[in-house]
Amino acid sequence: VHYGADLDTEKFCSGFPKANLTCKMDDDPYVSSGWNLNNFARLPGSVLAFEQTDISGVL
């Protein structure tokens, strides 16, 4: 049984698209939007923007 935290979003994609070759969503304007939760932590003013490494499930 797989649940959301166990699924590789690079392989199965996500409701919050990332710019990568697997999902072919680079032309989707939501890929670079601040409303996309994959980008939220890296926005200017976000306290998480100071974290340099990716945190599984967060960044």
N, C-alpha and C positions, 0 to 999 in steps of 0.2 A: 504494500500500500504506500502510495506517495501522497504527500500533502505539500502545500505551497512552499514551505521552507526547504523541502528536499528536491525541488525541481530546478534543474539548471536552466536559468533564463536565457543563457546564450544558445542553448539547444532548442528549448520549447517556446522561446519568446516570452513576452510579458504583456500585461495590460499597460505598462509604462515602457514604451519602446526606447531602445538604445541604438546608437549608430554603430552597427557592426555588419559583417558580411552575411551572417546566418539568416537574419530576419529580413534583410533587404528593405529597411525602413528609413534609409538615409534621407529620402526626399520628403518625409513626413515632417511638417513644421513642429509637431509636438515633441520630436526627438530633442530639440534644443530649447524647448519652452521651460520657463521657470515653474510652470504648473506641473511638469512631469516630475514625479517623486524621485526618479533617478538623478535629477539635477538639483533637487531642492537643497540638499546638504552642501552643495558647492556654490550656492548663490552668495553674492556679496552681502555681508551683514549676518549671515548664518554662523552660529557658534561652531557648527560642525565643519565650516570651511577651513578652520585652523588644523583639523586632523589631516595629516599627510598620507596616511595609509587607508586602504579600503577596509571597512569593517563588514564582515558577512552579515547580510540582513539589514544593514543600515546604509552603507555607502557602496 
